[in-house]
């Protein structure tokens, strides 16, 4: 069975299937990549809770940065957020994001409790 949570005309914020939650890409508010990353991760926490999951259950993260020169600043926030011993498989690349003011977008796949 497929469960869709917070579904709109274009996408669902969460899709669950066979005990796995797939979150739509999350962005955050703020002027710096650190601020946007913190806000983005807060939004991910909220969606993980709605999906019946948590940071400890993240299987994979895909991080898109608008500029790879922000890699260290994004990682400083990311590293403090990921529970020790529960780092997911992760990829990070540079991409043009949906709006020019966006510096980071994160896509999460997580096991559900």
Beta strands, then each sheet from edge to edge (+ up, - down):
strand 1: 2-7
strand 2: 12-17
strand 3: 20-23
strand 4: 58-65
strand 5: 89-94
strand 6: 104-111
sheet 1: 1+ 2- 3+ 6- 4+ 5+
end
